[in-house]
Amino acid sequence: MGIYLAITLAISFVVPFPYSLPIIIGVVIMLSLFVRRKLFKKMGTSGTSMFGRIGFRFWGTLLLHELWS
């Protein structure tokens, strides 16, 4: 949590306001993805999808069933 605050404060002091907001949002998203990937590797999973292919097929089938009925 502290690293997010430090990075956002550093960006907001260096870059003027209208430009700093999208930069901060992009950096926070990229940092979150990096931390997520690192944690999933540590747990021994891929981290690409919570449900995997089976979950995708299930939700896709459920959606098609709802559309056709």
PDB file of N, CA, C and O in Angstrom:
ATOM      1  N   MET A   1       0.826  -1.187   0.000  1.00  0.00           N
ATOM      2  CA  MET A   1       0.000   0.000   0.000  1.00  0.00           C
ATOM      3  C   MET A   1       0.876   1.258   0.000  1.00  0.00           C
ATOM      4  O   MET A   1       0.546   2.250  -0.650  1.00  0.00           O
ATOM      5  N   GLY A   2       1.962   1.210   0.714  1.00  0.00           N
ATOM      6  CA  GLY A   2       2.839   2.367   0.806  1.00  0.00           C
ATOM      7  C   GLY A   2       3.527   2.684  -0.506  1.00  0.00           C
ATOM      8  O   GLY A   2       3.785   3.849  -0.811  1.00  0.00           O
ATOM      9  N   ILE A   3       3.831   1.632  -1.303  1.00  0.00           N
ATOM     10  CA  ILE A   3       4.504   1.869  -2.579  1.00  0.00           C
ATOM     11  C   ILE A   3       3.581   2.595  -3.550  1.00  0.00           C
ATOM     12  O   ILE A   3       4.035   3.430  -4.333  1.00  0.00           O
ATOM     13  N   TYR A   4       2.281   2.281  -3.503  1.00  0.00           N
ATOM     14  CA  TYR A   4       1.318   2.985  -4.353  1.00  0.00           C
ATOM     15  C   TYR A   4       1.266   4.462  -3.998  1.00  0.00           C
ATOM     16  O   TYR A   4       1.264   5.316  -4.885  1.00  0.00           O
ATOM     17  N   LEU A   5       1.223   4.766  -2.717  1.00  0.00           N
ATOM     18  CA  LEU A   5       1.175   6.158  -2.270  1.00  0.00           C
ATOM     19  C   LEU A   5       2.442   6.905  -2.654  1.00  0.00           C
ATOM     20  O   LEU A   5       2.380   8.051  -3.100  1.00  0.00           O
ATOM     21  N   ALA A   6       3.585   6.264  -2.483  1.00  0.00           N
ATOM     22  CA  ALA A   6       4.857   6.912  -2.823  1.00  0.00           C
ATOM     23  C   ALA A   6       4.951   7.198  -4.319  1.00  0.00           C
ATOM     24  O   ALA A   6       5.389   8.275  -4.722  1.00  0.00           O
ATOM     25  N   ILE A   7       4.540   6.238  -5.138  1.00  0.00           N
ATOM     26  CA  ILE A   7       4.609   6.431  -6.584  1.00  0.00           C
ATOM     27  C   ILE A   7       3.643   7.522  -7.033  1.00  0.00           C
ATOM     28  O   ILE A   7       4.003   8.371  -7.847  1.00  0.00           O
ATOM     29  N   THR A   8       2.415   7.505  -6.507  1.00  0.00           N
ATOM     30  CA  THR A   8       1.445   8.521  -6.923  1.00  0.00           C
ATOM     31  C   THR A   8       1.858   9.920  -6.474  1.00  0.00           C
ATOM     32  O   THR A   8       1.671  10.889  -7.210  1.00  0.00           O
ATOM     33  N   LEU A   9       2.415  10.027  -5.280  1.00  0.00           N
ATOM     34  CA  LEU A   9       2.888  11.340  -4.831  1.00  0.00           C
ATOM     35  C   LEU A   9       4.063  11.827  -5.673  1.00  0.00           C
ATOM     36  O   LEU A   9       4.141  13.007  -6.013  1.00  0.00           O
ATOM     37  N   ALA A  10       4.977  10.917  -6.008  1.00  0.00           N
ATOM     38  CA  ALA A  10       6.123  11.303  -6.825  1.00  0.00           C
ATOM     39  C   ALA A  10       5.674  11.774  -8.207  1.00  0.00           C
ATOM     40  O   ALA A  10       6.168  12.781  -8.715  1.00  0.00           O
ATOM     41  N   ILE A  11       4.741  11.048  -8.810  1.00  0.00           N
ATOM     42  CA  ILE A  11       4.249  11.447 -10.133  1.00  0.00           C
ATOM     43  C   ILE A  11       3.503  12.778 -10.046  1.00  0.00           C
ATOM     44  O   ILE A  11       3.662  13.640 -10.911  1.00  0.00           O
ATOM     45  N   SER A  12       2.699  12.943  -9.011  1.00  0.00           N
ATOM     46  CA  SER A  12       1.916  14.182  -8.916  1.00  0.00           C
ATOM     47  C   SER A  12       2.788  15.405  -8.648  1.00  0.00           C
ATOM     48  O   SER A  12       2.404  16.518  -9.009  1.00  0.00           O
ATOM     49  N   PHE A  13       3.951  15.225  -8.025  1.00  0.00           N
ATOM     50  CA  PHE A  13       4.856  16.357  -7.820  1.00  0.00           C
ATOM     51  C   PHE A  13       5.657  16.691  -9.071  1.00  0.00           C
ATOM     52  O   PHE A  13       6.026  17.846  -9.281  1.00  0.00           O
ATOM     53  N   VAL A  14       5.929  15.688  -9.903  1.00  0.00           N
ATOM     54  CA  VAL A  14       6.767  15.902 -11.083  1.00  0.00           C
ATOM     55  C   VAL A  14       5.947  16.351 -12.286  1.00  0.00           C
ATOM     56  O   VAL A  14       6.369  17.235 -13.033  1.00  0.00           O
ATOM     57  N   VAL A  15       4.776  15.745 -12.476  1.00  0.00           N
ATOM     58  CA  VAL A  15       3.957  16.003 -13.667  1.00  0.00           C
ATOM     59  C   VAL A  15       2.782  16.894 -13.280  1.00  0.00           C
ATOM     60  O   VAL A  15       2.171  16.673 -12.234  1.00  0.00           O
ATOM     61  N   PRO A  16       2.447  17.900 -14.098  1.00  0.00           N
ATOM     62  CA  PRO A  16       1.302  18.766 -13.774  1.00  0.00           C
ATOM     63  C   PRO A  16      -0.020  17.989 -13.784  1.00  0.00           C
ATOM     64  O   PRO A  16      -0.118  16.907 -14.363  1.00  0.00           O
ATOM     65  N   PHE A  17      -1.032  18.567 -13.130  1.00  0.00           N
ATOM     66  CA  PHE A  17      -2.282  17.853 -12.832  1.00  0.00           C
ATOM     67  C   PHE A  17      -2.989  17.218 -14.022  1.00  0.00           C
ATOM     68  O   PHE A  17      -3.240  16.014 -13.973  1.00  0.00           O
ATOM     69  N   PRO A  18      -3.318  17.919 -15.059  1.00  0.00           N
ATOM     70  CA  PRO A  18      -4.134  17.230 -16.067  1.00  0.00           C
ATOM     71  C   PRO A  18      -3.447  16.001 -16.649  1.00  0.00           C
ATOM     72  O   PRO A  18      -4.115  15.042 -17.036  1.00  0.00           O
ATOM     73  N   TYR A  19      -2.135  16.024 -16.712  1.00  0.00           N
ATOM     74  CA  TYR A  19      -1.398  14.909 -17.292  1.00  0.00           C
ATOM     75  C   TYR A  19      -1.075  13.831 -16.262  1.00  0.00           C
ATOM     76  O   TYR A  19      -0.894  12.666 -16.616  1.00  0.00           O
ATOM     77  N   SER A  20      -1.004  14.210 -15.009  1.00  0.00           N
ATOM     78  CA  SER A  20      -0.610  13.245 -13.996  1.00  0.00           C
ATOM     79  C   SER A  20      -1.693  12.215 -13.685  1.00  0.00           C
ATOM     80  O   SER A  20      -1.380  11.082 -13.318  1.00  0.00           O
ATOM     81  N   LEU A  21      -2.953  12.593 -13.826  1.00  0.00           N
ATOM     82  CA  LEU A  21      -4.043  11.689 -13.478  1.00  0.00           C
ATOM     83  C   LEU A  21      -4.059  10.429 -14.336  1.00  0.00           C
ATOM     84  O   LEU A  21      -4.093   9.334 -13.775  1.00  0.00           O
ATOM     85  N   PRO A  22      -4.037  10.522 -15.670  1.00  0.00           N
ATOM     86  CA  PRO A  22      -3.998   9.272 -16.445  1.00  0.00           C
ATOM     87  C   PRO A  22      -2.700   8.492 -16.259  1.00  0.00           C
ATOM     88  O   PRO A  22      -2.695   7.263 -16.327  1.00  0.00           O
ATOM     89  N   ILE A  23      -1.610   9.200 -16.025  1.00  0.00           N
ATOM     90  CA  ILE A  23      -0.337   8.519 -15.780  1.00  0.00           C
ATOM     91  C   ILE A  23      -0.402   7.742 -14.478  1.00  0.00           C
ATOM     92  O   ILE A  23       0.049   6.598 -14.424  1.00  0.00           O
ATOM     93  N   ILE A  24      -0.951   8.333 -13.434  1.00  0.00           N
ATOM     94  CA  ILE A  24      -1.083   7.655 -12.136  1.00  0.00           C
ATOM     95  C   ILE A  24      -1.989   6.432 -12.265  1.00  0.00           C
ATOM     96  O   ILE A  24      -1.676   5.363 -11.741  1.00  0.00           O
ATOM     97  N   ILE A  25      -3.106   6.592 -12.962  1.00  0.00           N
ATOM     98  CA  ILE A  25      -4.025   5.460 -13.138  1.00  0.00           C
ATOM     99  C   ILE A  25      -3.338   4.331 -13.891  1.00  0.00           C
ATOM    100  O   ILE A  25      -3.464   3.169 -13.506  1.00  0.00           O
ATOM    101  N   GLY A  26      -2.618   4.651 -14.951  1.00  0.00           N
ATOM    102  CA  GLY A  26      -1.900   3.631 -15.715  1.00  0.00           C
ATOM    103  C   GLY A  26      -0.828   2.930 -14.903  1.00  0.00           C
ATOM    104  O   GLY A  26      -0.690   1.709 -14.970  1.00  0.00           O
ATOM    105  N   VAL A  27      -0.069   3.701 -14.136  1.00  0.00           N
ATOM    106  CA  VAL A  27       1.002   3.119 -13.321  1.00  0.00           C
ATOM    107  C   VAL A  27       0.423   2.219 -12.229  1.00  0.00           C
ATOM    108  O   VAL A  27       0.963   1.146 -11.962  1.00  0.00           O
ATOM    109  N   VAL A  28      -0.662   2.644 -11.602  1.00  0.00           N
ATOM    110  CA  VAL A  28      -1.283   1.833 -10.546  1.00  0.00           C
ATOM    111  C   VAL A  28      -1.823   0.529 -11.125  1.00  0.00           C
ATOM    112  O   VAL A  28      -1.680  -0.525 -10.505  1.00  0.00           O
ATOM    113  N   ILE A  29      -2.445   0.586 -12.310  1.00  0.00           N
ATOM    114  CA  ILE A  29      -2.947  -0.638 -12.937  1.00  0.00           C
ATOM    115  C   ILE A  29      -1.798  -1.567 -13.297  1.00  0.00           C
ATOM    116  O   ILE A  29      -1.872  -2.769 -13.040  1.00  0.00           O
ATOM    117  N   MET A  30      -0.747  -1.032 -13.885  1.00  0.00           N
ATOM    118  CA  MET A  30       0.402  -1.863 -14.254  1.00  0.00           C
ATOM    119  C   MET A  30       1.070  -2.473 -13.022  1.00  0.00           C
ATOM    120  O   MET A  30       1.465  -3.639 -13.040  1.00  0.00           O
ATOM    121  N   LEU A  31       1.196  -1.690 -11.962  1.00  0.00           N
ATOM    122  CA  LEU A  31       1.796  -2.202 -10.731  1.00  0.00           C
ATOM    123  C   LEU A  31       0.924  -3.287 -10.115  1.00  0.00           C
ATOM    124  O   LEU A  31       1.440  -4.277  -9.596  1.00  0.00           O
ATOM    125  N   SER A  32      -0.389  -3.110 -10.168  1.00  0.00           N
ATOM    126  CA  SER A  32      -1.299  -4.122  -9.633  1.00  0.00           C
ATOM    127  C   SER A  32      -1.194  -5.422 -10.423  1.00  0.00           C
ATOM    128  O   SER A  32      -1.192  -6.504  -9.836  1.00  0.00           O
ATOM    129  N   LEU A  33      -1.106  -5.325 -11.739  1.00  0.00           N
ATOM    130  CA  LEU A  33      -0.952  -6.523 -12.560  1.00  0.00           C
ATOM    131  C   LEU A  33       0.373  -7.220 -12.268  1.00  0.00           C
ATOM    132  O   LEU A  33       0.433  -8.448 -12.211  1.00  0.00           O
ATOM    133  N   PHE A  34       1.431  -6.440 -12.083  1.00  0.00           N
ATOM    134  CA  PHE A  34       2.738  -7.023 -11.768  1.00  0.00           C
ATOM    135  C   PHE A  34       2.705  -7.752 -10.432  1.00  0.00           C
ATOM    136  O   PHE A  34       3.199  -8.874 -10.323  1.00  0.00           O
ATOM    137  N   VAL A  35       2.127  -7.121  -9.419  1.00  0.00           N
ATOM    138  CA  VAL A  35       2.051  -7.738  -8.088  1.00  0.00           C
ATOM    139  C   VAL A  35       1.174  -8.984  -8.137  1.00  0.00           C
ATOM    140  O   VAL A  35       1.495  -9.992  -7.507  1.00  0.00           O
ATOM    141  N   ARG A  36       0.074  -8.925  -8.877  1.00  0.00           N
ATOM    142  CA  ARG A  36      -0.816 -10.077  -9.013  1.00  0.00           C
ATOM    143  C   ARG A  36      -0.089 -11.248  -9.660  1.00  0.00           C
ATOM    144  O   ARG A  36      -0.181 -12.381  -9.187  1.00  0.00           O
ATOM    145  N   ARG A  37       0.636 -10.973 -10.748  1.00  0.00           N
ATOM    146  CA  ARG A  37       1.378 -12.034 -11.436  1.00  0.00           C
ATOM    147  C   ARG A  37       2.439 -12.637 -10.520  1.00  0.00           C
ATOM    148  O   ARG A  37       2.643 -13.851 -10.507  1.00  0.00           O
ATOM    149  N   LYS A  38       3.104 -11.786  -9.761  1.00  0.00           N
ATOM    150  CA  LYS A  38       4.143 -12.253  -8.845  1.00  0.00           C
ATOM    151  C   LYS A  38       3.549 -13.154  -7.764  1.00  0.00           C
ATOM    152  O   LYS A  38       4.131 -14.186  -7.427  1.00  0.00           O
ATOM    153  N   LEU A  39       2.390 -12.769  -7.219  1.00  0.00           N
ATOM    154  CA  LEU A  39       1.748 -13.580  -6.184  1.00  0.00           C
ATOM    155  C   LEU A  39       1.241 -14.904  -6.736  1.00  0.00           C
ATOM    156  O   LEU A  39       1.352 -15.931  -6.067  1.00  0.00           O
ATOM    157  N   PHE A  40       0.682 -14.900  -7.954  1.00  0.00           N
ATOM    158  CA  PHE A  40       0.207 -16.139  -8.544  1.00  0.00           C
ATOM    159  C   PHE A  40       1.358 -17.083  -8.846  1.00  0.00           C
ATOM    160  O   PHE A  40       1.215 -18.295  -8.688  1.00  0.00           O
ATOM    161  N   LYS A  41       2.503 -16.551  -9.279  1.00  0.00           N
ATOM    162  CA  LYS A  41       3.672 -17.398  -9.501  1.00  0.00           C
ATOM    163  C   LYS A  41       4.147 -18.001  -8.186  1.00  0.00           C
ATOM    164  O   LYS A  41       4.558 -19.160  -8.136  1.00  0.00           O
ATOM    165  N   LYS A  42       4.087 -17.208  -7.128  1.00  0.00           N
ATOM    166  CA  LYS A  42       4.512 -17.694  -5.815  1.00  0.00           C
ATOM    167  C   LYS A  42       3.606 -18.824  -5.339  1.00  0.00           C
ATOM    168  O   LYS A  42       4.071 -19.759  -4.686  1.00  0.00           O
ATOM    169  N   MET A  43       2.300 -18.744  -5.664  1.00  0.00           N
ATOM    170  CA  MET A  43       1.359 -19.790  -5.277  1.00  0.00           C
ATOM    171  C   MET A  43       1.417 -20.990  -6.205  1.00  0.00           C
ATOM    172  O   MET A  43       0.887 -22.051  -5.877  1.00  0.00           O
ATOM    173  N   GLY A  44       2.049 -20.839  -7.352  1.00  0.00           N
ATOM    174  CA  GLY A  44       2.187 -21.949  -8.280  1.00  0.00           C
ATOM    175  C   GLY A  44       1.071 -22.057  -9.294  1.00  0.00           C
ATOM    176  O   GLY A  44       0.907 -23.111  -9.908  1.00  0.00           O
ATOM    177  N   THR A  45       0.296 -20.999  -9.491  1.00  0.00           N
ATOM    178  CA  THR A  45      -0.750 -20.998 -10.510  1.00  0.00           C
ATOM    179  C   THR A  45      -0.380 -20.011 -11.599  1.00  0.00           C
ATOM    180  O   THR A  45       0.520 -19.189 -11.428  1.00  0.00           O
ATOM    181  N   SER A  46      -1.082 -20.099 -12.722  1.00  0.00           N
ATOM    182  CA  SER A  46      -0.739 -19.227 -13.839  1.00  0.00           C
ATOM    183  C   SER A  46      -1.245 -17.809 -13.640  1.00  0.00           C
ATOM    184  O   SER A  46      -0.570 -16.854 -14.023  1.00  0.00           O
ATOM    185  N   GLY A  47      -2.429 -17.655 -13.043  1.00  0.00           N
ATOM    186  CA  GLY A  47      -2.972 -16.333 -12.833  1.00  0.00           C
ATOM    187  C   GLY A  47      -3.629 -15.728 -14.043  1.00  0.00           C
ATOM    188  O   GLY A  47      -4.005 -14.556 -14.017  1.00  0.00           O
ATOM    189  N   THR A  48      -3.782 -16.508 -15.125  1.00  0.00           N
ATOM    190  CA  THR A  48      -4.403 -15.959 -16.321  1.00  0.00           C
ATOM    191  C   THR A  48      -5.907 -15.818 -16.160  1.00  0.00           C
ATOM    192  O   THR A  48      -6.499 -14.843 -16.623  1.00  0.00           O
ATOM    193  N   SER A  49      -6.527 -16.800 -15.500  1.00  0.00           N
ATOM    194  CA  SER A  49      -7.969 -16.737 -15.321  1.00  0.00           C
ATOM    195  C   SER A  49      -8.333 -17.464 -14.041  1.00  0.00           C
ATOM    196  O   SER A  49      -7.751 -18.498 -13.714  1.00  0.00           O
ATOM    197  N   MET A  50      -9.285 -16.925 -13.331  1.00  0.00           N
ATOM    198  CA  MET A  50      -9.710 -17.569 -12.102  1.00  0.00           C
ATOM    199  C   MET A  50     -10.474 -18.859 -12.410  1.00  0.00           C
ATOM    200  O   MET A  50     -10.373 -19.831 -11.660  1.00  0.00           O
ATOM    201  N   PHE A  51     -11.239 -18.874 -13.510  1.00  0.00           N
ATOM    202  CA  PHE A  51     -12.073 -20.011 -13.837  1.00  0.00           C
ATOM    203  C   PHE A  51     -11.426 -20.960 -14.828  1.00  0.00           C
ATOM    204  O   PHE A  51     -11.805 -22.129 -14.893  1.00  0.00           O
ATOM    205  N   GLY A  52     -10.463 -20.490 -15.598  1.00  0.00           N
ATOM    206  CA  GLY A  52      -9.851 -21.332 -16.615  1.00  0.00           C
ATOM    207  C   GLY A  52     -10.794 -21.551 -17.783  1.00  0.00           C
ATOM    208  O   GLY A  52     -11.797 -20.850 -17.915  1.00  0.00           O
ATOM    209  N   ARG A  53     -10.482 -22.508 -18.622  1.00  0.00           N
ATOM    210  CA  ARG A  53     -11.303 -22.777 -19.803  1.00  0.00           C
ATOM    211  C   ARG A  53     -12.661 -23.358 -19.424  1.00  0.00           C
ATOM    212  O   ARG A  53     -13.661 -23.065 -20.079  1.00  0.00           O
ATOM    213  N   ILE A  54     -12.708 -24.163 -18.393  1.00  0.00           N
ATOM    214  CA  ILE A  54     -13.976 -24.772 -17.996  1.00  0.00           C
ATOM    215  C   ILE A  54     -14.961 -23.690 -17.577  1.00  0.00           C
ATOM    216  O   ILE A  54     -16.130 -23.735 -17.962  1.00  0.00           O
ATOM    217  N   GLY A  55     -14.507 -22.723 -16.799  1.00  0.00           N
ATOM    218  CA  GLY A  55     -15.381 -21.645 -16.379  1.00  0.00           C
ATOM    219  C   GLY A  55     -15.860 -20.799 -17.537  1.00  0.00           C
ATOM    220  O   GLY A  55     -17.007 -20.352 -17.561  1.00  0.00           O
ATOM    221  N   PHE A  56     -14.968 -20.578 -18.511  1.00  0.00           N
ATOM    222  CA  PHE A  56     -15.352 -19.797 -19.676  1.00  0.00           C
ATOM    223  C   PHE A  56     -16.437 -20.522 -20.461  1.00  0.00           C
ATOM    224  O   PHE A  56     -17.401 -19.901 -20.908  1.00  0.00           O
ATOM    225  N   ARG A  57     -16.286 -21.837 -20.633  1.00  0.00           N
ATOM    226  CA  ARG A  57     -17.297 -22.602 -21.350  1.00  0.00           C
ATOM    227  C   ARG A  57     -18.618 -22.573 -20.600  1.00  0.00           C
ATOM    228  O   ARG A  57     -19.681 -22.457 -21.210  1.00  0.00           O
ATOM    229  N   PHE A  58     -18.554 -22.676 -19.287  1.00  0.00           N
ATOM    230  CA  PHE A  58     -19.776 -22.662 -18.495  1.00  0.00           C
ATOM    231  C   PHE A  58     -20.507 -21.344 -18.654  1.00  0.00           C
ATOM    232  O   PHE A  58     -21.707 -21.324 -18.924  1.00  0.00           O
ATOM    233  N   TRP A  59     -19.781 -20.231 -18.485  1.00  0.00           N
ATOM    234  CA  TRP A  59     -20.429 -18.922 -18.568  1.00  0.00           C
ATOM    235  C   TRP A  59     -20.874 -18.617 -19.988  1.00  0.00           C
ATOM    236  O   TRP A  59     -21.910 -17.982 -20.187  1.00  0.00           O
ATOM    237  N   GLY A  60     -20.104 -19.063 -20.984  1.00  0.00           N
ATOM    238  CA  GLY A  60     -20.518 -18.870 -22.368  1.00  0.00           C
ATOM    239  C   GLY A  60     -21.781 -19.641 -22.686  1.00  0.00           C
ATOM    240  O   GLY A  60     -22.676 -19.123 -23.355  1.00  0.00           O
ATOM    241  N   THR A  61     -21.865 -20.894 -22.206  1.00  0.00           N
ATOM    242  CA  THR A  61     -23.058 -21.710 -22.407  1.00  0.00           C
ATOM    243  C   THR A  61     -24.247 -21.094 -21.686  1.00  0.00           C
ATOM    244  O   THR A  61     -25.353 -21.051 -22.226  1.00  0.00           O
ATOM    245  N   LEU A  62     -24.025 -20.629 -20.494  1.00  0.00           N
ATOM    246  CA  LEU A  62     -25.109 -19.996 -19.723  1.00  0.00           C
ATOM    247  C   LEU A  62     -25.614 -18.748 -20.433  1.00  0.00           C
ATOM    248  O   LEU A  62     -26.821 -18.511 -20.488  1.00  0.00           O
ATOM    249  N   LEU A  63     -24.703 -17.951 -20.974  1.00  0.00           N
ATOM    250  CA  LEU A  63     -25.102 -16.742 -21.689  1.00  0.00           C
ATOM    251  C   LEU A  63     -25.894 -17.092 -22.934  1.00  0.00           C
ATOM    252  O   LEU A  63     -26.922 -16.472 -23.207  1.00  0.00           O
ATOM    253  N   LEU A  64     -25.427 -18.087 -23.703  1.00  0.00           N
ATOM    254  CA  LEU A  64     -26.154 -18.489 -24.903  1.00  0.00           C
ATOM    255  C   LEU A  64     -27.525 -19.032 -24.566  1.00  0.00           C
ATOM    256  O   LEU A  64     -28.494 -18.773 -25.280  1.00  0.00           O
ATOM    257  N   HIS A  65     -27.612 -19.781 -23.481  1.00  0.00           N
ATOM    258  CA  HIS A  65     -28.899 -20.315 -23.047  1.00  0.00           C
ATOM    259  C   HIS A  65     -29.864 -19.186 -22.691  1.00  0.00           C
ATOM    260  O   HIS A  65     -31.051 -19.254 -23.011  1.00  0.00           O
ATOM    261  N   GLU A  66     -29.356 -18.158 -22.035  1.00  0.00           N
ATOM    262  CA  GLU A  66     -30.205 -17.019 -21.674  1.00  0.00           C
ATOM    263  C   GLU A  66     -30.631 -16.236 -22.915  1.00  0.00           C
ATOM    264  O   GLU A  66     -31.746 -15.717 -22.965  1.00  0.00           O
ATOM    265  N   LEU A  67     -29.761 -16.147 -23.907  1.00  0.00           N
ATOM    266  CA  LEU A  67     -30.104 -15.398 -25.107  1.00  0.00           C
ATOM    267  C   LEU A  67     -31.158 -16.118 -25.938  1.00  0.00           C
ATOM    268  O   LEU A  67     -32.033 -15.476 -26.519  1.00  0.00           O
ATOM    269  N   TRP A  68     -31.083 -17.449 -25.998  1.00  0.00           N
ATOM    270  CA  TRP A  68     -31.985 -18.215 -26.844  1.00  0.00           C
ATOM    271  C   TRP A  68     -33.310 -18.561 -26.175  1.00  0.00           C
ATOM    272  O   TRP A  68     -34.245 -18.976 -26.860  1.00  0.00           O
ATOM    273  N   SER A  69     -33.418 -18.406 -24.869  1.00  0.00           N
ATOM    274  CA  SER A  69     -34.678 -18.783 -24.223  1.00  0.00           C
ATOM    275  C   SER A  69     -35.546 -17.587 -23.921  1.00  0.00           C
ATOM    276  O   SER A  69     -36.640 -17.739 -23.378  1.00  0.00           O
TER     277      SER A  69
END
